[in-house]
Amino acid sequence: MSVIAYHGTSTAAALSIDGGQIKFSQNKYDWLGDGAYFFESGRSRASDWAAQLHPAGWAVFEASISTAGSLDLADPASVQLMTWEERRLRREHEERGEEVPGQLENGNHNLDRLVINRLCEHLEAAGIQVKTVRGVFQEGDPPYPGSALHGRSHVQIAVRDLDAIHGLKVVSTIQNPS
């Protein structure tokens, strides 16, 4: 199965992506660990994100992302694997007398990133290649009081194996005058 997803970036970075060189993100704030980040079915969300980070000019790419080999965090079995990995990480840190990284330090998702990257490494050592990590994020204000929905919620995919990306193409660009 595949999903349509969108990647927002600067117009400068878009030139290298259009040439086939999409960049792997390895930032401390990355929710889903290392990978090329896409918003599933979220073209406007990708546009908003790119415009916020790159006000001088931005672009949005559309791609079909294969979900084969996905660590899908909407699946309780995948979440259970994360729970086990966090416990293993915590035990190892305690044995060494080290503190486990905090979750939201300076807006960085340190613990999630570390747990997911380690889980993917352990799965791959066991012969299970994780090509993508998919997560659902609840963000923003509810549209009205009492709603369980939030206005900026989204599904994000971190592509760890770039071969999972197909049909990458620019769908919008904005260049603001300096």
C-alpha positions in Angstrom: 0.0 0.0 0.0 1.1 3.6 -0.6 -0.1 7.0 0.7 0.1 10.4 -0.8 2.3 12.7 1.3 3.8 16.2 1.1 7.2 17.6 2.0 7.7 21.3 2.6 11.1 23.0 2.3 12.9 26.2 1.2 13.1 27.1 -2.5 16.9 26.7 -2.2 16.6 23.1 -0.9 13.9 22.4 -3.5 16.5 22.6 -6.3 18.5 19.8 -4.9 15.3 17.7 -4.1 14.1 18.2 -7.7 17.5 16.8 -8.7 16.8 13.7 -6.6 18.7 14.7 -3.4 16.1 14.8 -0.6 17.7 15.5 2.7 17.5 13.2 5.7 16.5 15.1 8.9 18.5 14.4 12.0 17.3 17.2 14.2 16.8 16.9 18.0 13.2 18.1 17.6 12.3 15.3 15.1 9.3 13.4 16.6 9.8 10.2 14.6 13.6 9.9 14.6 15.9 10.2 11.6 14.4 10.4 8.1 12.9 12.6 5.3 9.7 14.0 6.8 6.3 14.1 5.0 2.8 15.1 6.0 0.4 12.4 4.9 -2.5 13.8 3.0 -1.6 17.2 4.3 -0.6 19.6 1.5 -1.8 22.7 3.3 0.0 21.5 6.5 3.2 21.1 4.5 2.7 24.6 3.0 2.1 26.2 6.4 5.2 24.5 7.9 7.4 25.5 4.9 6.2 29.1 4.9 6.8 29.4 8.6 10.4 28.2 8.4 11.3 29.7 5.1 9.4 33.0 4.7 11.7 34.2 1.9 10.5 31.3 -0.3 9.3 27.8 0.0 8.2 24.8 -2.0 6.0 21.7 -1.5 6.7 18.3 -3.0 4.1 15.5 -3.4 5.1 11.9 -3.4 3.7 8.4 -3.1 5.2 6.8 0.0 5.2 3.0 0.3 4.0 1.9 3.7 5.5 -1.6 3.3 8.1 -2.0 6.2 6.5 0.8 8.2 6.7 1.2 12.0 3.1 2.5 12.3 2.6 4.2 15.6 -1.2 4.2 15.1 -0.9 0.4 15.6 -0.9 -0.6 19.3 1.7 -3.4 18.6 4.2 -0.8 17.3 3.5 1.4 20.4 4.1 -1.6 22.6 7.5 -2.0 20.9 8.3 1.6 21.8 7.3 0.9 25.4 9.7 -2.0 25.6 12.5 0.0 23.9 12.1 2.9 26.3 12.3 0.4 29.3 15.4 -1.1 27.9 16.9 2.3 27.3 16.0 3.4 30.9 17.6 0.2 32.3 20.8 0.7 30.4 21.1 4.4 31.4 20.4 3.5 35.1 23.1 0.7 35.0 25.6 3.3 33.7 24.5 5.9 36.2 23.2 8.2 33.5 20.0 10.2 33.2 17.6 9.4 30.4 17.1 12.5 28.1 14.1 14.5 28.9 11.2 14.6 26.4 10.5 18.2 25.6 13.7 20.1 26.4 13.7 23.4 24.5 11.0 22.1 22.2 13.0 19.0 21.3 11.5 15.6 21.3 14.7 14.0 22.7 13.2 10.9 24.2 10.9 10.0 21.4 13.7 10.5 18.8 16.1 8.4 20.8 13.6 5.6 21.5 12.5 5.4 17.9 16.0 5.5 16.4 17.1 2.7 18.9 14.0 0.6 18.2 14.7 0.8 14.4 18.3 -0.1 15.0 17.3 -3.1 17.1 14.7 -4.3 14.6 17.2 -3.9 11.7 19.7 -6.0 13.7 17.1 -8.7 13.9 16.6 -8.6 10.1 13.5 -6.3 10.1 14.1 -3.2 7.9 12.1 -0.2 9.0 11.6 1.9 5.8 9.2 4.4 7.3 7.9 5.5 10.7 4.4 6.9 10.8 2.8 8.8 13.7 -0.3 10.7 14.5 0.1 14.1 16.2 -2.6 16.0 18.0 -1.8 19.7 17.8 -3.6 23.0 17.8 -6.8 24.3 19.4 -10.1 22.4 19.2 -12.6 23.9 16.7 -15.1 24.4 19.5 -15.2 23.8 23.3 -15.3 20.1 24.2 -14.2 18.8 20.8 -11.8 15.9 20.8 -10.4 17.1 17.5 -7.6 19.7 17.1 -7.1 22.1 14.3 -3.4 21.3 13.5 -3.5 17.6 14.0 -1.7 15.6 11.4 -0.1 12.3 10.3 3.6 12.5 9.7 5.9 10.0 8.0 9.7 9.8 8.5 11.1 8.0 5.5 14.2 6.1 6.6 14.7 4.3 3.3 14.5 6.8 0.4 13.5 3.9 -2.0 10.0 4.1 -0.3 9.5 7.5 -2.1 7.9 7.3 -5.6 6.8 10.0 -8.0 8.3 13.0 -6.1 7.2 16.2 -7.8 6.9 19.9 -7.0 3.3 20.9 -6.5 3.7 24.5 -5.3 6.4 27.2 -4.9 6.3 30.7 -3.4 9.1 33.2 -3.7 8.8 36.3 -1.6 10.7 39.4 -2.8 13.5 40.5 -0.4 
